[in-house]
Amino acid sequence: IFLISCSADPHSAIVKHWVLDLDAVSEEVRRGRQRSGEFEFKKDGTMNIYNEGRIVFNSTYAMASDGNSFVINGPAGEGPMTFQIVNLDSRSLIIIPVENNRVSKDTAFFKPK
């Protein structure tokens, strides 16, 4: 069972520059994980994905009509990436990747930049 928490309209709440929040996870979870990452969602449905402060690729995204997930169109040669939203408010974005219609065990915690 997943609890979805969105305090504001998720379609507008997600429009922000988000950075990976390593302080939100335990040291055990942090080991072996990516040390940086950023999502910048824009009102027009475009976005930038950063790693170590540099844009890795530009893309587009679409929120599900219920606001509980979003899809990022992958870079050339890759399919779309779906993420379930666990929490979205002004201070936090918590997402879980969905692969092959199965929710992953990898939870990503983001905070505003």
C-alpha positions as CSV (number, residue, x, y, z in Angstrom):
1,I,0.0,0.0,0.0
2,F,1.3,3.4,-1.0
3,L,0.3,6.6,0.6
4,I,0.2,9.5,-1.8
5,S,0.4,13.0,-0.3
6,C,0.0,16.1,-2.3
7,S,-0.9,19.3,-0.4
8,A,-1.3,21.5,-3.5
9,D,-2.3,20.9,-7.1
10,P,0.4,18.5,-8.2
11,H,0.4,19.9,-11.7
12,S,1.7,23.2,-10.4
13,A,3.5,22.0,-7.3
14,I,6.0,20.0,-9.3
15,V,7.1,23.0,-11.3
16,K,10.4,23.7,-9.6
17,H,14.1,22.9,-9.6
18,W,14.5,19.8,-7.4
19,V,17.8,18.4,-6.1
20,L,18.5,15.0,-4.7
21,D,18.2,15.2,-0.9
22,L,20.9,12.8,0.5
23,D,20.1,14.0,4.0
24,A,16.7,12.4,3.8
25,V,18.0,8.9,3.6
26,S,20.2,6.8,5.9
27,E,23.9,6.2,5.3
28,E,23.1,2.6,4.5
29,V,20.7,3.6,1.8
30,R,23.2,6.2,0.5
31,R,26.0,3.8,-0.1
32,G,26.3,2.9,-3.7
33,R,23.7,5.5,-4.8
34,Q,24.0,8.4,-7.1
35,R,25.5,11.3,-5.2
36,S,23.9,14.1,-7.2
37,G,20.9,14.6,-9.5
38,E,18.4,17.3,-10.3
39,F,15.0,17.6,-12.0
40,E,13.9,21.0,-13.2
41,F,10.2,20.9,-14.2
42,K,8.8,23.8,-16.2
43,K,5.2,25.0,-16.6
44,D,5.2,24.3,-20.4
45,G,5.8,20.5,-19.8
46,T,9.5,20.7,-20.6
47,M,12.2,19.7,-18.2
48,N,16.0,19.5,-17.6
49,I,17.7,16.6,-15.9
50,Y,21.1,17.5,-14.3
51,N,24.0,15.5,-12.9
52,E,26.8,17.2,-11.0
53,G,25.4,20.6,-11.9
54,R,25.3,19.9,-15.7
55,I,22.3,19.3,-17.9
56,V,22.4,15.6,-18.9
57,F,19.4,15.9,-21.2
58,N,16.3,18.1,-21.9
59,S,13.0,16.3,-22.2
60,T,9.3,16.6,-21.7
61,Y,7.1,15.3,-18.9
62,A,3.4,14.7,-18.4
63,M,1.6,14.4,-15.1
64,A,-1.1,11.7,-14.8
65,S,-4.6,13.2,-14.6
66,D,-4.9,12.1,-10.9
67,G,-1.5,13.7,-10.0
68,N,-0.2,10.5,-8.5
69,S,2.6,9.9,-11.1
70,F,4.4,11.4,-14.0
71,V,6.2,10.2,-17.2
72,I,9.4,11.6,-18.5
73,N,10.2,11.0,-22.1
74,G,13.6,9.4,-22.2
75,P,16.6,10.5,-24.2
76,A,16.9,9.2,-27.8
77,G,16.9,5.4,-27.9
78,E,15.2,5.1,-24.5
79,G,11.6,4.7,-23.7
80,P,9.6,6.8,-21.3
81,M,10.3,6.7,-17.6
82,T,7.4,6.6,-15.2
83,F,7.6,7.7,-11.6
84,Q,5.0,7.2,-8.8
85,I,4.7,10.3,-6.5
86,V,4.8,9.3,-2.8
87,N,4.9,12.9,-1.6
88,L,4.8,16.3,-3.3
89,D,4.6,19.6,-1.4
90,S,6.6,22.8,-1.3
91,R,9.5,21.2,0.6
92,S,9.7,17.7,-0.8
93,L,9.3,15.5,-3.8
94,I,9.5,11.8,-3.1
95,I,9.3,9.5,-6.1
96,I,9.6,5.8,-6.9
97,P,10.5,4.6,-10.4
98,V,8.0,2.2,-12.1
99,E,9.6,-0.3,-14.4
100,N,7.7,-2.9,-16.5
101,N,4.5,-1.9,-14.6
102,R,6.2,-2.8,-11.3
103,V,7.1,-0.3,-8.6
104,S,10.8,-0.3,-7.9
105,K,12.3,-0.4,-4.4
106,D,14.4,2.7,-5.1
107,T,12.9,5.7,-3.5
108,A,14.3,9.1,-4.5
109,F,14.1,12.1,-2.2
110,F,14.3,15.6,-3.6
111,K,14.2,19.1,-2.0
112,P,13.9,22.5,-3.7
113,K,17.1,24.0,-5.0
